[in-house]
Amino acid sequence: MKKKTVTRKQLLKKPDQFITFSGKMIQFGRSHLKSILIGSGIVVALFLAVIVVGQIANRNELKASEKVEKAIAKYSAALMKTNPEEAYQLVKNDFEEIFHKYDTKVSAKTARIVYGDISFAAKDADTAIAMYKGALDDYLHSPALKNIILNGLGYAYLLKKENQEAIQAFDKIVSGEESTLKKGALFNLAWLYGDTGDKEKSSAMYKQLLDDFPDSMYNDLVKEKINI
């Protein structure tokens, strides 16, 4: 069975796991809060207060989602007319506002991954690294997303020519059980080890790539590289 992969589009759909409440109930709680406090006691009042807070949180989550969608659409439209560097400049303030106002919301967390990619495409490695690191903290318990983030982090470090940090990022993908992006990480590690002069580790990574992924698109290049 072919393994399903998580797409960015799926990740950025509006969150659907929030608690929703009747609008009439919320309105009643707001209009009659004083009467409830006097006639029914503090427990019921607190319950209604929680409902109101939950509704506000839900609205904020939806607002965050809409902001993220608009920022991505703005970036995509800009890319049709200009280069990644200029498109990045056009949406910087939009994403910064999202992270400032909605930092803890689900949509803002997924936006960090997207903005990491946007920053990387614009060759702003420092911002990309900051975004990927923040996203990594958000998705430590989601193996596939974790690998996607680590992959971006590795490439961002390569952009800065910080090869040892890149090796650490790709190695975390390779050493885990999740297969998402592992082929590319193995290839990158093999190349990086070779570039840093560790021919033994480089050869080991190439051979692992051949053993674990015999149908990989890298295989002809790998076989030529290690003379198989």
Secondary structure, 3 states (H helix, E strand, C coil): CCCCCCCHHHHCCCCCCCCCCCHHHHHHHHHCHHHHHHHHCHHHHHHHHHHHHHHHHHHHHHHHHHHHHHHHHHHHHHHCCCCHHHHHHHHHHHHHHHHHHCCCCHHHHHHHHHHHHHHHHCCCHHHHHHHHHHHHHHCCCCHHHHHHHHHHHHHHHHHCCCHHHHHHHHHHHHHCCCCCCHHHHHHHHHHHHHHCCCHHHHHHHHHHHHHHCCCCCCHHHHHHHCCC
